[in-house]
């Protein structure tokens, strides 16, 4: 089931990216970056068809995202009891030989004359 949802989701993602890139934008700042060229579908464009296909791909993307999120949360149900509470605590006694060494004093920096 997960493999099917992931496959549909990836196909919807690729389709959505391609459909968005096929659409011609309004001639604003996109002209600077090379977006002022001709359209693939002619001067009038295919706004109606591409718009509907993009909306359909976005709907499939949204639905597969929600279904996959629901399924993945149902598989990872939290346990009823914590295993940390049931574990015994073991303490290792500290030895006297392992005392930390005192930090050495650093010499003061000489004062600079101005």
For each residue, the residues with C-beta under 8 A, 3 or more apart:
1: 4 5 71
2: 5 6 68 71
3: 6 7
4: 1 7 8
5: 1 2 8 9 64 67 68 71
6: 2 3 9 10 68
7: 3 4 10 11
8: 4 5 11 12 60 64
9: 5 6 12 13 61 64 65 68
10: 6 7 13 14
11: 7 8 14 15
12: 8 9 15 16 57 60 61 64
13: 9 10 16 17 61
14: 10 11 17 18
15: 11 12 18 19 53 57
16: 12 13 19 20 54 57 58 61
17: 13 14 20 21
18: 14 15 21 22
19: 15 16 22 23 50 53 54 57
20: 16 17 23 54
21: 17 18
22: 18 19 40 50
23: 19 20 45 47 50 51 54
24: 35 39 45
25: 28 30 35
26: 30
27: 30 31 35 36
28: 25 31
29: 32 33
30: 25 26 27 33 34 35 36
31: 27 28 34 35 36
32: 29 35
33: 29 30
34: 30 31 37
35: 24 25 27 30 31 32
36: 27 30 31
37: 34
38: 43
39: 24 42 43 45
40: 22 46
41: 44 45 46 50
42: 39 45
43: 38 39
44: 41 47
45: 23 24 39 41 42 50
46: 40 41 49 50
47: 23 44 50 51
48: 51 52
49: 46 52 53
50: 19 22 23 41 45 46 47 53 54
51: 23 47 48 54 55
52: 48 49 55 56
53: 15 19 49 50 56 57
54: 16 19 20 23 50 51 57 58
55: 51 52 58 59
56: 52 53 59 60
57: 12 15 16 19 53 54 60 61
58: 16 54 55 61 62
59: 55 56 62 63
60: 8 12 56 57 63 64
61: 9 12 13 16 57 58 64 65
62: 58 59 65 66
63: 59 60 66 67
64: 5 8 9 12 60 61 67 68
65: 9 61 62 68 69
66: 62 63 69 70
67: 5 63 64 70 71
68: 2 5 6 9 64 65 71 72
69: 65 66 72 73
70: 66 67 73 74
71: 1 2 5 67 68 74 75
72: 68 69 75 76
73: 69 70 76
74: 70 71 77
75: 71 72
76: 72 73
77: 74
78:
79: 82 83
80:
81: 85 86
82: 79 85 86
83: 79 86 87
84: 87
85: 81 82
86: 81 82 83
87: 83 84
88:
89:
90:
91:
92:
93:
94: 98
95: 98
96: 99
97:
98: 94 95
99: 96
100:
101:
102:
103:
104:
105:
106:
107:
108:
109:
110:
111:
112:
113:
114:
